[in-house]
């Protein structure tokens, strides 16, 4: 089985974005927020079957761990009320996709974060999505300010209420920022990579996993700059008198394979232990075109894994087993389906 740990609903029906525009306008004008529009099953089917489902079949993938569009979370827009309404609408739509295609998609939730608002205010939505909608994890934005980094590091106790609930529910979080409102940082080309690398460094500097030994995070996009500079981070850990990274961080942190060229995947697998790598593509996402050097889509990352000179057991771990271990609720659901 091949499980893509990183998929977003980037093709949601247009009515969702029209609602978002109306919601933001109402907030800016001081009016009551509009109601969430009805989206039919047929609209959802059309948006999925011509896009994600088509590519799953064409690329030989079995299932996607599916969440709302990351760049559209936009926690920096509006206020807490706006974020809560937008988040619940997006999560409900993911649940409907899963209900329509239960063997192909499994849900991961967006959180209703907002700058300056305690993360404990997001706990109720996590509980709802896991306990009522059957989701298996969440996406956590370390910078809800949208590129200005006004929040405390992820190791700060202010985040602990969410971590406590994650451990209680036995769900991981993917560290994933959203859109950037800082002109210095292009969203998908700079802000995403910055956040991935920053999160890892925060974990290295802190002692979070002694406090929460069962906490699990996925750092997407191949771990940002971390694998390329693995020697730097090993050296920094040594200088800071921290334990080796495989003991201090990598029992709790995992990277995906959203790296869009063969040399990058080769480096990732050469540097990072196989047990810490989850297959991911982020299709249909940040990079959608065809690579003129290969003739294949940049985000068709299965091709890169297939080419690796590693054992069949290691490929199975990357494609399936690691995801089932990191997302235990996913494993339970798959076993319930005989998979």
Secondary structure by P-SEA (a helix, b strand, c coil): cccccccccccccaaaaaaaaaaaaaaaaccccccbbbbcaaaaaaaccccaaaaaaaaccccccccccccccccccccaaaaaaaaaaaaaaaaaaaaaccccbbbbbbcccccccccccaaaaaaaaaacccccbbbbbcccccccccccccccccaaaaaaaaaaabbbbcccccccccccccccccaaaaaaaaaaaaaaacccccccccbbbbbcccccccccaaaaaaaaaaaaccccccccccccbbbccccccaaaaaaaaaccccccbbbbccccccccccccccccccccaaaaaaaccccaaaaaaaacaaaaaacaaaaaaaaaacc
